[in-house]
Amino acid sequence: MLHFGQRVSPSVEAANGLSAERQAILAALRGDEQIVFKVNYLKVHRGWAWVDTTPLDKQGKAVAEGGPNLLHLEDGKWKVLDLSKVPEDPNDPLGPEDASPGFVKNLLKTFPDVPRDIFPKPSK
């Protein structure tokens, strides 16, 4: 179950009963850093995940802009994919920030196996 705006750190993930899959996705985003995330959006389907997070400090204040990431489950581990490989559209300046139909179309050129239903509905 997705909890919008929930703050997640390694120590509270297990305590909050978050799924192992969600924990693994956030661990892949975290890498070697000790960081807490506010999860704004997360959807997983067929080994692909689209997640939008904001990194927070211990007081719950944003320490960076954050944003969306595409992850793929490879050999049992979640891997963060490089969205800079997706062709840019000059008519769609928000790109992954809005996951517009144009951005998703371009993303599918780069990552053709991504299921379309993991993306949030774009803002109007």
Secondary structure, DSSP 4 states (H G I P E B T S, - for coil): ---TTEEE-HHHHHHTT--HHHHHHHHHHHTTS--EEEEEEEEEETTEEEEEEEEE-TTS-BSS--EEEEEEEETTEEEE--GGGSPP-TT-TTGGGTT-HHHHHHHHHHSTT--GGGSPPPP-
